[in-house]
């Protein structure tokens, strides 16, 4: 954050708090360790505050307005943090974004969805799991591993095609997803499923900042095996298509889209 942007940033923070009950934990401003007014630039930029605000507007509008957004999340504090290789993390009333790079509108939607789930004691992801016909069973996952019926290495995810743990139950959580998610990997579980489903719903064919990524997540399954996708790398995309590519390539025909649609419109109570 440049010193010249201090006033604009302060106004942005006040607006985010007043409108959405979203507080930004600042890491910029004046320091005075030795009696002088030194400026600390921090890790945020004014463009990132704008990006965050724009992503929140998309989410708020999809939820049906500011009142619904505040009710769903119950207030959120957003901060920059060293969270390893993750782009973001979220708990109840808290979202952390990586200091190692910038973030996307997709990341904001995904992490806010986690915060929404956490504000409801993670019952939303449990409801999604049930609605789509999925379940979690680590014991059954181990049986699948013993019989060699999974697509990961002996220790889990491997950086080569067909070894990322995308199939049902073939991941660290033993998550047997139902219906067709837009993707899966070694870290996939019902919480990640819910967050990705919300982001997909917000972006799918809505011509917003999430839409291109949502479309790319589906179109990758039209590629041949071992094709190198510019966003998602190389994998056996054609083999995975039957698990992830929705009917007619239309994500609205999935149970996940229907679940989030009902949730957004108050049709699902937890």
Backbone as numpy.savetxt, mean C-alpha at the origin, in Angstrom:
# Nx Ny Nz CAx CAy CAz Cx Cy Cz
13.81 20.60 2.89 12.97 21.79 2.89 13.85 23.03 2.89
13.72 23.83 1.87 14.49 25.06 1.79 13.92 26.12 2.73
14.82 27.00 3.21 14.40 28.05 4.12 13.32 28.93 3.50
13.44 29.16 2.19 12.48 30.03 1.50 11.08 29.41 1.43
10.98 28.11 1.67 9.69 27.41 1.58 9.02 27.23 2.95
9.65 27.79 3.98 9.16 27.58 5.35 7.70 28.03 5.51
7.37 29.19 5.01 6.01 29.71 5.19 4.99 28.84 4.46
5.31 28.47 3.23 4.40 27.63 2.46 4.21 26.28 3.14
5.30 25.71 3.65 5.21 24.41 4.33 4.36 24.51 5.58
4.53 25.59 6.34 3.75 25.79 7.56 2.26 25.88 7.25
1.92 26.58 6.18 0.53 26.69 5.77 -0.02 25.34 5.34
0.81 24.55 4.64 0.38 23.23 4.18 0.10 22.32 5.38
0.98 22.33 6.37 0.79 21.50 7.55 -0.48 21.86 8.30
-0.73 23.17 8.42 -1.93 23.62 9.12 -3.19 23.17 8.39
-3.13 23.19 7.06 -4.29 22.78 6.27 -4.54 21.28 6.38
-3.47 20.49 6.34 -3.62 19.04 6.45 -4.21 18.65 7.80
-3.79 19.35 8.84 -4.30 19.04 10.16 -5.77 19.46 10.29
-6.06 20.66 9.82 -7.42 21.19 9.96 -8.42 20.41 9.12
-8.05 20.04 7.89 -8.99 19.39 6.99 -9.11 17.89 7.21
-7.97 17.23 7.45 -7.98 15.77 7.45 -7.52 15.14 8.76
-7.15 15.95 9.75 -6.58 15.45 11.00 -5.32 14.63 10.73
-4.53 15.09 9.76 -3.24 14.48 9.42 -2.15 15.44 9.87
-1.31 14.98 10.79 -0.21 15.78 11.31 1.11 15.30 10.72
1.92 16.22 10.24 3.25 15.90 9.71 4.28 16.19 10.80
5.06 15.18 11.14 6.12 15.38 12.11 7.29 16.04 11.40
7.51 17.30 11.67 8.52 18.06 10.94 9.93 17.67 11.38
10.84 17.66 10.41 12.26 17.48 10.73 13.07 18.63 10.15
12.39 19.72 9.87 13.05 20.92 9.37 12.72 22.10 10.29
13.46 23.16 10.16 13.18 24.36 10.95 14.44 24.99 11.50
14.27 25.91 12.44 15.40 26.63 13.03 15.99 25.86 14.21
17.30 25.80 14.26 18.01 25.27 15.41 18.72 26.43 16.10
18.96 26.27 17.38 19.65 27.32 18.11 20.59 26.71 19.17
21.51 25.86 18.74 22.38 25.18 19.70 23.41 26.08 20.35
23.76 27.21 19.71 24.83 28.06 20.26 24.44 29.54 20.22
23.16 29.77 20.26 22.70 31.14 20.27 22.49 31.74 18.90
22.72 30.96 17.85 22.50 31.46 16.49 21.29 30.76 15.88
20.70 31.42 14.93 19.51 30.85 14.28 19.94 30.10 13.02
20.26 28.82 13.17 20.67 28.00 12.03 19.47 27.26 11.47
19.49 27.06 10.17 18.36 26.40 9.52 18.67 24.91 9.30
17.77 24.04 9.71 17.88 22.61 9.48 16.96 22.24 8.32
17.53 21.72 7.26 16.76 21.47 6.04 15.83 20.27 6.17
16.24 19.22 6.87 15.39 18.05 7.04 15.33 17.19 5.79
14.48 16.17 5.82 14.37 15.23 4.71 13.15 15.47 3.84
12.20 16.26 4.30 11.02 16.57 3.50 11.33 17.67 2.48
10.61 17.63 1.37 10.64 18.73 0.40 9.22 19.27 0.25
9.10 20.47 -0.24 7.78 21.04 -0.42 6.99 20.26 -1.47
7.69 19.71 -2.45 7.00 18.92 -3.48 6.43 17.64 -2.89
7.10 17.09 -1.88 6.57 15.89 -1.22 5.33 16.22 -0.40
5.32 17.36 0.24 4.11 17.76 0.96 2.95 17.94 -0.01
3.23 18.50 -1.17 2.18 18.64 -2.20 1.71 17.27 -2.69
2.67 16.37 -2.89 2.33 15.03 -3.36 1.46 14.29 -2.33
1.83 14.43 -1.07 1.05 13.83 0.01 -0.36 14.40 0.04
-0.45 15.71 -0.06 -1.76 16.37 -0.04 -2.62 15.89 -1.21
-2.04 15.83 -2.39 -2.81 15.39 -3.57 -3.28 13.95 -3.43
-2.41 13.08 -2.87 -2.80 11.68 -2.68 -3.92 11.57 -1.66
-3.86 12.40 -0.63 -4.93 12.39 0.37 -6.25 12.85 -0.21
-6.20 13.84 -1.10 -7.43 14.31 -1.75 -8.09 13.18 -2.53
-7.27 12.40 -3.25 -7.80 11.26 -4.01 -8.45 10.26 -3.07
-7.77 9.94 -1.98 -8.30 8.97 -1.02 -9.57 9.49 -0.35
-9.55 10.73 0.06 -10.71 11.34 0.71 -11.92 11.33 -0.22
-11.72 11.72 -1.48 -12.83 11.74 -2.43 -13.39 10.35 -2.68
-12.50 9.35 -2.74 -12.96 7.98 -2.96 -13.75 7.47 -1.77
-13.36 7.89 -0.58 -14.07 7.47 0.64 -15.41 8.18 0.81
-15.61 9.26 0.07 -16.88 9.97 0.18 -16.83 11.25 0.98
-15.62 11.79 1.20 -15.51 13.08 1.87 -14.66 13.06 3.12
-14.36 14.25 3.62 -13.45 14.38 4.76 -13.99 13.74 6.03
-15.29 13.84 6.26 -15.85 13.27 7.48 -15.65 11.75 7.51
-15.88 11.09 6.38 -15.69 9.65 6.30 -14.21 9.28 6.49
-13.33 10.08 5.89 -11.90 9.82 6.01 -11.47 9.93 7.47
-11.89 10.98 8.16 -11.51 11.18 9.56 -12.09 10.07 10.42
-13.32 9.69 10.15 -13.95 8.61 10.91 -13.22 7.29 10.69
-12.83 7.02 9.45 -12.18 5.76 9.13 -10.80 5.62 9.75
-10.02 6.72 9.73 -8.64 6.65 10.20 -8.43 7.22 11.59
-9.31 8.08 12.04 -9.23 8.59 13.40 -8.04 9.48 13.69
-7.50 10.12 12.65 -6.32 10.97 12.81 -5.04 10.19 12.60
-4.09 10.80 11.88 -2.84 10.11 11.54 -1.68 11.09 11.64
-0.58 10.62 12.22 0.68 11.37 12.22 1.60 10.73 11.19
2.14 11.54 10.30 3.04 11.07 9.24 4.44 11.58 9.52
5.42 10.68 9.44 6.80 11.10 9.68 7.73 10.40 8.71
8.90 10.98 8.50 9.98 10.35 7.75 10.84 9.56 8.74
11.26 8.36 8.33 12.00 7.51 9.25 12.88 6.54 8.48
13.94 6.06 9.12 14.77 5.01 8.53 14.10 3.68 8.82
13.43 3.13 7.83 12.67 1.89 8.02 13.23 0.78 7.12
14.53 0.82 6.93 15.18 -0.23 6.17 14.81 -0.19 4.70
14.49 -1.36 4.16 14.19 -1.46 2.73 12.74 -1.12 2.40
11.92 -0.90 3.41 10.51 -0.60 3.18 10.33 0.85 2.71
9.37 1.04 1.83 9.05 2.39 1.41 8.16 3.10 2.41
7.41 2.31 3.17 6.51 2.88 4.17 6.08 1.82 5.17
5.63 2.25 6.32 5.09 1.38 7.35 3.95 2.12 8.03
3.01 1.36 8.61 1.88 2.01 9.26 1.36 1.19 10.43
0.92 1.91 11.44 0.22 1.34 12.57 -0.99 2.24 12.84
-1.68 1.99 13.92 -2.84 2.81 14.26 -2.42 4.26 14.47
-3.01 5.16 13.70 -2.78 6.60 13.80 -1.36 7.03 13.44
-0.60 6.17 12.75 0.78 6.53 12.43 1.23 5.93 11.11
1.84 6.77 10.28 2.42 6.33 9.02 3.86 6.81 8.96
4.77 5.89 8.65 6.18 6.25 8.49 6.57 6.09 7.03
7.30 7.06 6.50 7.79 7.03 5.13 9.31 7.01 5.15
9.90 6.29 4.22 11.35 6.11 4.22 12.10 7.41 3.95
13.20 7.57 4.67 14.08 8.72 4.43 15.05 8.44 3.29
15.04 7.22 2.76 16.03 6.83 1.75 15.61 7.18 0.32
14.44 7.71 0.16 13.97 8.10 -1.17 12.61 8.75 -1.05
12.08 9.18 -2.17 10.77 9.80 -2.14 9.70 8.71 -2.16
8.45 9.12 -2.13 7.33 8.19 -2.10 6.37 8.51 -3.24
5.47 7.60 -3.51 4.49 7.78 -4.57 3.09 7.92 -3.98
2.14 8.32 -4.82 0.74 8.37 -4.39 0.27 6.98 -3.98
0.80 5.96 -4.67 0.44 4.58 -4.34 0.87 4.24 -2.92
2.09 4.63 -2.55 2.59 4.37 -1.20 1.70 5.02 -0.15
1.28 6.25 -0.40 0.40 6.94 0.54 -0.92 6.20 0.69
-1.54 5.82 -0.42 -2.81 5.09 -0.35 -2.63 3.77 0.39
-1.56 3.05 0.08 -1.29 1.75 0.70 -1.10 1.89 2.22
-0.29 2.85 2.64 -0.01 3.00 4.07 -1.22 3.56 4.82
-1.96 4.45 4.20 -3.17 4.96 4.84 -4.20 3.85 4.98
-4.22 2.91 4.02 -5.12 1.76 4.13 -4.72 0.89 5.33
-3.42 0.72 5.54 -2.97 0.00 6.74 -3.44 0.72 8.00
-3.29 2.04 8.02 -3.71 2.81 9.19 -5.22 2.69 9.42
-5.98 2.65 8.35 -7.42 2.45 8.41 -7.72 1.09 9.03
-7.05 0.07 8.55 -7.22 -1.28 9.08 -6.84 -1.33 10.55
-5.70 -0.73 10.90 -5.24 -0.73 12.29 -6.21 -0.01 13.21
-6.82 1.07 12.72 -7.79 1.83 13.52 -9.03 1.01 13.83
-9.22 -0.08 13.07 -10.33 -1.00 13.31 -9.81 -2.35 13.81
-8.65 -2.29 14.52 -8.07 -3.48 15.15 -7.80 -4.59 14.14
-7.44 -4.22 12.92 -7.08 -5.13 11.83 -8.23 -6.03 11.41
-9.44 -5.63 11.74 -10.60 -6.45 11.38 -10.98 -6.31 9.90
-10.55 -5.23 9.26 -10.89 -5.03 7.85 -10.17 -6.05 6.99
-8.90 -6.30 7.28 -8.16 -7.29 6.49 -8.68 -8.70 6.74
-9.12 -8.96 7.97 -9.73 -10.26 8.26 -11.03 -10.42 7.46
-11.80 -9.34 7.39 -13.06 -9.37 6.63 -12.79 -9.58 5.14
-11.75 -8.94 4.60 -11.39 -9.13 3.19 -11.00 -10.58 2.94
-10.19 -11.13 3.83 -9.77 -12.52 3.69 -10.97 -13.44 3.60
-11.94 -13.24 4.48 -13.14 -14.08 4.49 -14.00 -13.84 3.24
-14.18 -12.58 2.87 -15.04 -12.21 1.72 -14.53 -12.83 0.43
-13.22 -12.88 0.27 -12.64 -13.38 -0.98 -12.42 -14.89 -0.97
-12.72 -15.55 0.17 -12.56 -16.99 0.23 -11.17 -17.45 0.60
-10.41 -16.59 1.24 -9.05 -16.95 1.63 -8.97 -17.40 3.08
-7.78 -17.84 3.48 -7.53 -18.22 4.87 -6.02 -18.24 5.10
-5.62 -18.25 6.36 -4.20 -18.30 6.73 -3.94 -19.58 7.51
-2.95 -20.36 7.06 -2.67 -21.64 7.71 -1.21 -22.00 7.49
-0.37 -21.70 8.47 1.06 -21.97 8.35 1.36 -23.46 8.30
0.58 -24.28 9.02 0.81 -25.73 9.02 0.59 -26.30 7.62
-0.48 -25.89 6.98 -0.76 -26.36 5.62 0.31 -25.86 4.66
0.79 -24.65 4.87 1.85 -24.11 4.03 3.11 -24.98 4.12
3.44 -25.45 5.31 4.61 -26.31 5.49 4.43 -27.64 4.78
3.21 -28.15 4.78 2.93 -29.40 4.06 3.14 -29.22 2.56
2.68 -28.08 2.05 2.89 -27.76 0.64 4.37 -27.72 0.32
5.15 -27.14 1.23 6.59 -27.07 1.03 7.22 -28.46 0.99
6.81 -29.33 1.91 7.36 -30.68 1.98 7.12 -31.44 0.68
5.95 -31.23 0.09 5.62 -31.94 -1.14 6.08 -31.20 -2.40
6.81 -30.10 -2.21 7.37 -29.36 -3.34 6.35 -28.67 -4.20
5.19 -28.31 -3.61 4.10 -27.71 -4.39 4.06 -26.19 -4.22
5.23 -25.57 -4.12 5.22 -24.11 -4.01 6.30 -23.51 -4.89
6.29 -22.21 -4.97 7.14 -21.51 -5.94 8.13 -20.58 -5.25
8.77 -21.07 -4.20 9.83 -20.32 -3.52 10.97 -21.27 -3.22
12.09 -20.72 -2.79 13.23 -21.55 -2.46 13.11 -22.14 -1.07
14.04 -22.98 -0.66 14.00 -23.61 0.66 13.94 -22.62 1.81
14.55 -21.44 1.62 14.56 -20.42 2.67 13.60 -19.27 2.38
12.82 -19.43 1.33 11.86 -18.37 1.01 12.10 -17.73 -0.35
11.88 -16.43 -0.42 11.99 -15.67 -1.66 13.39 -15.78 -2.27
13.44 -16.05 -3.57 14.70 -16.06 -4.31 14.57 -15.14 -5.50
15.64 -14.44 -5.81 15.61 -13.43 -6.87 15.77 -14.08 -8.24
14.78 -14.87 -8.62 14.77 -15.46 -9.96 13.33 -15.83 -10.31
13.01 -15.89 -11.59 11.63 -16.15 -12.01 11.07 -17.43 -11.40
9.82 -17.34 -10.95 9.14 -18.50 -10.41 9.53 -18.88 -9.00
10.23 -17.99 -8.30 10.69 -18.32 -6.94 10.41 -17.21 -5.93
9.35 -16.44 -6.15 9.03 -15.33 -5.25 7.90 -15.65 -4.29
7.40 -16.87 -4.31 6.33 -17.25 -3.38 5.00 -16.61 -3.71
4.63 -16.62 -4.98 3.40 -15.94 -5.39 2.15 -16.83 -5.28
2.31 -18.13 -5.26 1.16 -19.02 -5.23 0.50 -19.06 -3.85
-0.73 -19.54 -3.79 -1.51 -19.57 -2.54 -0.78 -20.38 -1.47
-0.59 -19.77 -0.32 0.03 -20.43 0.81 1.54 -20.53 0.75
2.13 -20.11 -0.34 3.58 -20.28 -0.54 4.35 -19.03 -0.14
4.12 -18.58 1.08 4.80 -17.38 1.54 5.02 -17.43 3.05
5.65 -16.42 3.58 6.04 -16.42 4.99 4.84 -16.51 5.93
3.70 -16.01 5.49 2.50 -15.98 6.35 1.64 -17.22 6.20
1.90 -18.06 5.22 1.00 -19.17 4.95 -0.37 -18.66 4.53
-0.37 -17.63 3.68 -1.61 -16.97 3.28 -2.17 -17.58 2.00
-3.33 -18.20 2.13 -4.02 -18.79 1.00 -5.09 -17.79 0.54
-4.67 -16.87 -0.32 -5.61 -15.84 -0.78 -6.72 -16.47 -1.61
-7.90 -15.88 -1.53 -9.01 -16.31 -2.36 -9.16 -15.40 -3.55
-9.96 -15.81 -4.53 -10.22 -15.02 -5.73 -8.89 -14.62 -6.39
-8.81 -13.42 -6.96 -7.62 -13.00 -7.68 -7.12 -11.64 -7.21
-6.07 -11.63 -6.40 -5.44 -10.35 -6.07 -4.67 -9.83 -7.28
-4.21 -8.60 -7.21 -3.44 -8.05 -8.34 -2.00 -8.53 -8.31
-1.63 -9.28 -7.29 -0.28 -9.83 -7.20 -0.05 -10.42 -5.83
1.04 -11.16 -5.70 1.41 -11.77 -4.43 2.91 -11.99 -4.43
3.49 -12.11 -3.25 4.91 -12.44 -3.13 5.17 -13.06 -1.76
6.43 -13.25 -1.43 6.80 -13.92 -0.19 6.25 -13.19 1.04
6.12 -11.87 0.98 5.66 -11.08 2.13 4.15 -10.87 2.16
3.42 -11.46 1.21 1.98 -11.22 1.10 1.24 -11.87 2.27
0.32 -11.12 2.85 -0.57 -11.63 3.89 -1.87 -10.85 3.82
-2.80 -11.13 4.71 -4.10 -10.47 4.58 -4.01 -8.96 4.79
-3.08 -8.50 5.64 -2.92 -7.06 5.84 -2.41 -6.39 4.57
-1.40 -7.00 3.94 -0.89 -6.45 2.69 -1.93 -6.55 1.59
-2.70 -7.62 1.61 -3.77 -7.81 0.64 -4.78 -6.67 0.75
-5.17 -6.34 1.97 -6.14 -5.25 2.15 -5.58 -3.92 1.65
-4.34 -3.62 2.02 -3.75 -2.34 1.62 -3.63 -2.24 0.10
-3.19 -3.32 -0.55 -3.07 -3.31 -2.00 -4.43 -3.26 -2.67
-5.42 -3.92 -2.08 -6.77 -3.91 -2.65 -7.37 -2.52 -2.60
-7.14 -1.80 -1.52 -7.62 -0.42 -1.41 -6.94 0.46 -2.45
-5.62 0.32 -2.58 -4.89 1.13 -3.56 -5.35 0.80 -4.98
-5.56 -0.48 -5.27 -6.05 -0.87 -6.60 -7.42 -0.27 -6.87
-8.29 -0.32 -5.89 -9.64 0.23 -6.04 -9.59 1.74 -6.32
-8.74 2.43 -5.57 -8.63 3.88 -5.74 -8.08 4.24 -7.12
-7.16 3.41 -7.62 -6.51 3.75 -8.88 -7.15 3.20 -10.13
-7.89 2.11 -10.01 -8.33 1.41 -11.21 -9.28 2.23 -12.08
-8.80 2.60 -13.25 -9.57 3.30 -14.28 -10.23 4.59 -13.78
-9.53 5.30 -12.89 -10.08 6.55 -12.37 -9.30 7.78 -12.86
-8.28 7.55 -13.67 -7.50 8.64 -14.25 -6.93 9.56 -13.18
-6.30 8.94 -12.16 -5.65 9.72 -11.13 -4.19 9.28 -10.99
-3.51 9.74 -9.97 -2.08 9.48 -9.83 -1.75 8.02 -9.53
-2.75 7.20 -9.21 -2.52 5.79 -8.95 -2.87 4.91 -10.15
-3.54 5.48 -11.14 -4.15 4.67 -12.19 -3.14 3.94 -13.08
-2.06 4.60 -13.43 -1.07 3.97 -14.30 -0.45 2.75 -13.62
-0.16 2.88 -12.34 0.44 1.75 -11.60 -0.57 0.61 -11.45
-1.83 0.94 -11.20 -2.86 -0.09 -11.08 -3.00 -0.86 -12.39
-2.99 -0.17 -13.49 -3.09 -0.81 -14.80 -1.86 -1.68 -15.07
-0.68 -1.18 -14.70 0.56 -1.93 -14.93 0.56 -3.23 -14.14
-0.02 -3.22 -12.95 -0.06 -4.43 -12.13 -0.87 -5.53 -12.79
-1.86 -5.16 -13.57 -2.68 -6.16 -14.27 -2.05 -6.55 -15.60
-1.56 -5.59 -16.34 -1.04 -5.85 -17.68 0.22 -6.71 -17.68
0.95 -6.77 -16.58 2.16 -7.59 -16.54 1.86 -9.06 -16.80
0.64 -9.49 -16.52 0.30 -10.91 -16.72 -0.02 -11.24 -18.17
0.03 -10.25 -19.03 -0.11 -10.48 -20.47 1.25 -10.77 -21.11
2.31 -10.62 -20.35 3.66 -10.84 -20.87 3.99 -12.33 -20.94
4.98 -12.65 -21.75 5.47 -14.02 -21.83 6.32 -14.34 -20.59
6.51 -15.62 -20.36 7.38 -16.03 -19.27 8.79 -15.48 -19.45
9.38 -15.05 -18.34 10.73 -14.51 -18.28 10.88 -13.19 -19.03
9.75 -12.56 -19.36 9.81 -11.21 -19.92 10.20 -10.24 -18.81
10.93 -9.20 -19.17 11.40 -8.23 -18.19 10.49 -7.00 -18.21
9.63 -6.89 -17.22 8.75 -5.74 -17.11 9.52 -4.57 -16.51
9.35 -3.37 -17.05 10.12 -2.21 -16.61 9.83 -1.83 -15.16
8.66 -2.21 -14.66 8.29 -1.88 -13.29 8.52 -3.03 -12.31
8.31 -4.26 -12.77 8.26 -5.39 -11.86 9.33 -6.45 -12.12
10.20 -6.20 -13.06 11.29 -7.12 -13.31 10.88 -8.34 -14.11
11.63 -9.42 -13.96 11.42 -10.65 -14.73 10.73 -11.71 -13.89
9.75 -12.36 -14.50 9.10 -13.49 -13.83 8.36 -14.33 -14.87
7.75 -15.42 -14.42 6.98 -16.28 -15.31 5.54 -15.77 -15.38
5.40 -14.60 -15.99 4.12 -13.89 -15.97 2.98 -14.69 -16.58
3.23 -15.37 -17.68 2.17 -16.14 -18.34 1.66 -17.27 -17.44
2.56 -17.91 -16.72 2.16 -18.98 -15.81 1.30 -18.45 -14.66
1.58 -17.24 -14.22 0.85 -16.67 -13.09 -0.46 -16.01 -13.49
-0.68 -15.84 -14.77 -1.86 -15.11 -15.23 -3.16 -15.71 -14.70
-3.25 -17.04 -14.66 -4.50 -17.67 -14.23 -4.81 -17.42 -12.75
-3.80 -17.02 -11.99 -4.01 -16.74 -10.58 -4.31 -15.27 -10.30
-3.87 -14.39 -11.21 -3.95 -12.95 -10.93 -4.66 -12.11 -11.99
-4.71 -12.58 -13.23 -5.32 -11.75 -14.28 -6.84 -11.87 -14.20
-7.55 -10.76 -13.98 -9.01 -10.84 -13.79 -9.74 -11.12 -15.10
-10.97 -11.49 -14.99 -11.81 -11.77 -16.16 -11.83 -10.56 -17.09
-11.49 -10.80 -18.35 -11.44 -9.74 -19.37 -10.47 -8.62 -19.00
-9.55 -8.90 -18.09 -8.59 -7.87 -17.68 -9.24 -6.74 -16.89
-10.43 -6.98 -16.36 -11.20 -5.94 -15.68 -11.18 -6.18 -14.17
-10.45 -5.36 -13.46 -10.30 -5.54 -12.02 -11.62 -5.40 -11.26
-12.59 -4.68 -11.83 -13.88 -4.51 -11.15 -14.64 -5.83 -11.04
-14.20 -6.85 -11.77 -14.87 -8.16 -11.71 -14.28 -9.06 -10.63
-13.34 -8.55 -9.86 -12.76 -9.33 -8.77 -13.56 -9.11 -7.48
-13.46 -10.08 -6.58 -14.12 -9.95 -5.28 -13.48 -8.85 -4.45
-12.19 -8.60 -4.66 -11.51 -7.55 -3.91 -12.08 -6.17 -4.25
-12.29 -5.93 -5.53 -12.87 -4.65 -5.92 -14.26 -4.50 -5.28
-15.05 -5.56 -5.32 -16.41 -5.50 -4.77 -16.39 -5.29 -3.26
-15.45 -5.94 -2.59 -15.33 -5.77 -1.14 -15.02 -4.32 -0.79
-14.01 -3.74 -1.42 -13.61 -2.37 -1.11 -14.72 -1.40 -1.50
-15.41 -1.68 -2.61 -16.53 -0.83 -3.03 -17.62 -0.81 -1.96
-17.96 -1.97 -1.45 -18.97 -2.04 -0.39 -18.48 -1.36 0.88
-17.20 -1.55 1.20 -16.62 -0.93 2.38 -16.64 0.59 2.27
-16.27 1.10 1.10 -16.26 2.55 0.90 -17.66 3.16 1.03
-18.66 2.38 0.66 -20.03 2.90 0.68 -20.81 2.46 1.91
-20.11 1.96 2.92 -20.75 1.63 4.19 -21.52 0.33 4.20
-21.32 -0.51 3.18 -22.07 -1.76 3.11 -21.47 -2.89 3.92
-20.24 -2.70 4.42 -19.59 -3.72 5.24 -19.28 -3.13 6.59
-19.74 -3.80 7.63 -19.50 -3.33 9.00 -18.63 -4.35 9.73
-17.67 -3.85 10.51 -16.81 -4.73 11.30 -16.82 -4.28 12.77
